[in-house]
């Protein structure tokens, strides 16, 4: 699995763990919702009511592809990043 954080929100860090089953999401401010979407914009995973700066998302059921991670922060701002699941 690879990840790409260029041209995305600098206050948001997304990376998969080595087994490829989970995605770690870290932010500089509290998050309230995390959505993982395929490149067509279809929602694949959603975690809501988080209220923290770190979360782990189960991605073991996702097929190998490129995904967009969209985070909504408590102040209603949205940040995005991208990762590739091999």
Secondary structure as GFF3:
##gff-version 3
##sequence-region A 1 86
A	DSSP	beta_strand	2	4	.	.	.	ID=ss1
A	DSSP	beta_strand	12	16	.	.	.	ID=ss2
A	DSSP	beta_strand	22	38	.	.	.	ID=ss3
A	DSSP	beta_strand	43	58	.	.	.	ID=ss4
A	DSSP	beta_strand	65	73	.	.	.	ID=ss5
A	DSSP	beta_strand	78	85	.	.	.	ID=ss6
###
